[in-house]
């Protein structure tokens, strides 16, 4: 049923492109940037209640942050697409025992943060506001949260950031975007117009937004963890990032999928942070 609905949406937008390419492409972009999930569950809410909440602002957007104070290094956690800060519970609980200060933030259009729509550029600005306020020594990003963290550090080059952890992070925006356009079977009229809109809004074509390219200018020590069986972000993305990240190590897992929410990953991250 879901696949039939997706095909119908794609056909509808393709049809609209023969009436107005710009309108059709705009609708496609809105669909691409609108998370269907990511709301905080009851269990996650109970965990987040144990934090000190603080709302920060980027332009008119609210950024919800959660803090668990400690006496050791400060760690900022950035979740991925259709998720929220509650996903960090297992890792946060482990790191709290080591007395680290833990900071989480909800991405645009996720959890308790503002904005009706999401993109990695906006997320990188949210991360910058949180990083300027809390001054983390380490940032850990899952999926597009990792990509946004790289975009942020590439642009702002915070000197106090010493380590960066990327969990299942995508390398090329074009790869993420192609998966979306293929899923909806958009025609070339829609795809070309989307590229044009992205250029107008962000000042660059989709191929310019590359984790592997941006990470070349990041000096923070890096840890990349990616699963061979990741069906969301291909393992090859991790290899592209590793090949361009001069001060990093890659840990390959198997059977954990994209979430990487597993005790073994927690232990790898903890060991990297402790050393």
N, C-alpha and C positions, 0 to 999 in steps of 0.2 A: 504493500500500500504506500509506504514512504517513497519508494523508488518511482512509483507512478506519479505521485504528487510532485516530486522533483522534476520529472520530465515535463509535466504540464506547466510548471513555473518557467522552465527554460523555453518551451514552445511559446508561451505567452510573451516573454520578453523579446524573443526573436521576432515574433509578429509585430510587436510595438516598434521595433527598429525600422520597419518599412514605413511607419507613420512619422516617427521622430527618433533618429539615432541618439540624440542627446538625452531625451527623456528615458528611453530604454536603458541606456548605459548608466544613467543616474540611478534608476531603479535597481539595476544589477549591483551597483556599488553599495547602495543602501542595504541590500540583502546580504552582501558579502560582509558588511561591517556590523550587522545586528546579531548579537549572540542570542541563541535560543535557550541556553542554559547559563548557569553561573550564579543563580540565586543561592543565598546561604540557607543551608538546611538547619533543622532544629538542633541536631548534634553539633554541627559546626558553630552555631550561635552560642551554645553552651561553652565551647572552648574559647571563642573570641571574647566572651564576657570576662574571662580571667585576665584580660589585657587592660592596659591603659589606652583608651581610644583618643585620637586627636584628628581633627579635620584640618587639612591643609588645602591650599587653593592654587590652581593654575588657571589664570584668566578667570572665567566665571564657573569653572568646574570644581566641584568638591572632590578631594582626595581623602578617602578614609584610611587611616593608618592605625595599627595596633602595636603596642609596645609591651614587652616583658623585660623589665630592667634587670641588669646584671652588673658585675664588676669587671668582666673581661671584655674581649673585643665586641664590637657592634656589628651585627649581621642583618642585612636587608634582604627580604625574600619577596620575589616577584613571580606570581603564579601565571599560568598560561590561559589560552582561549577557553571560554565557557567554563571557567573555574572561579575561585575566590580564595581569600586568605585562609579559609578554613582547611584547605587541602594540605596545609603545612603542619597540621597537628602532630603527626609522628616525629618529623624532623625537629620541630620546635621544642617538643617535650624532651627529646634527647639532648639538644643543645642547651636547654635551660638548666639541666642537671650539671652542666659544666660551667654554669654561671655566666654564659654569654648574654649580652643584651640582644634581644630578638625584636626586629621590626618587620612587620608585614604591611603591604598596601594592596588595596583592591584596584584593579585596572579600570580604565574608562568603561562605562556601561556594564560593569561587573560588581557583584557584591553590594557594598554600600557607597560606592563612588559615583560621581556624576557622569553626565554625557549619555546621550541616547545611542551613540554609535562608538565603535572601537576602530583604532588602527595603531600600528606599532610606533609610528612617529609621535602620536599623541601620548601613548603609553610611555615613551622615552622621556617626554617632558614631565609626566607625573613622577617618574622615577627620579628625575633631576631635582624636583622640588623636595621629595622625601630625602634624597641624599644630601642636599644642601642643609636641610633641617637637622637630620639625625647624624650626619657624618659617619657613615658605615666604613668599617675596615674591609668588609667582605660583602659581595652581592651574590646571591644565588638566584638564578632564573630558570624556570621550567618552560619549555616550548617557546612560544612567542614572547614570554617574559624574559627569556634569555636573549632573544634577538633584540628586544627593546632595550635591555640593559647594555648590550654592545653599542647600539645606536647612541644611547645616552653618553657612555664613556668616551666614545669616538668624538662626539661633539664637544663635551665639557671638560674632559681630561682632569677629573678630580685627583689631586695628588695624594690624598689620604686613602684612596682605594688600593689595597694591597693584593687582594685575591678576588677572582671571578670564577664562579661555578656555573656551567651551562649544562642543563639536564634536558636531553631530547630537543635541542634547539634547532630550528631551521636555518639553513645557510642562505638560500636565495629566495627573495620575495617572489620572484617569477615562478619558482616551483610551487609555492603555496597557492599562488594565483592561478596557475595552470590547472592544478587539481580542482579548484573551484569551477573554472570555466568548462573543464571537461565534464565534471559532474552534472552541470546544467546544460551541457551541449550547446553553448552559445555560438551563434554564427560570427563570422569575421566582422560584420558591421558593428555588432555589439562590442566585440573585443577591441577593435581599433579605436572605437570611441571612448571606451573605458581608459585605454592608455592615454588618450588625449586629455581626458579629464584629470587623471592622476598627474600628468605633466603640468597642467594649469594650476592645480591645487597645491602640489608639493614641490614644484620646480624641478622635477626629474622624472624620467621614465621608470617603470617598475624594475628594470634590470639594474638600476643604480643602487637599489636598496639591498645590500648584500652583507650579511654577517661576516662571511669569509674575507671580504675586501676591507670592511671597516676595522676588523680585529687586528689588522696588520699594524695599526697605530696605537695599540693598547699594550702597556708595559706590565700591568698587573699580572701576577702569576695565575695561570688558568688550569682548571680541571674541567674536562669534557666527559660526560657520561652519556652513552647512547646505547640503545638495545638493538641487536641485530634483527629482531622481529618487529621493530616499530613499524606499524602500518600507517601511521599518520605522517611522520617525518622520516624519510628514508635514511638508512644508516650512512649512505654516501655523503649526506650533509655533514655528518660529524667528521668524516675524513677531509672534506673540503675546508672545514673550520680548522681542524688540527694542522693541516698543511700550511695554513697561513698565520697561525698563532704561534709565534716564536718561543714563547715562554709557557708552554702548556703540556699537559699529559692527557691521554685519552684512555678511558676505561670502557671496555665493551662488555655489555651484559647480554644474556640470552634468556628469552622467555618472560621478560618483565613487561614487554610492550612499551607503549608511549608514556604511561603515567610515571613509571620508575618509582612508584610509591612503595618501596620495599626496604626491609631492614638492612639488607646488604648495601644498598645505595646510601642509606643513612650513615652506615659505618664508614664507607669510602669518603663521603663528604666530611664527616667528623674528623677522620684521620688527616685529611688535607688541611682542614682549618687549624687543627691542633699543632701541626708542624711549622 
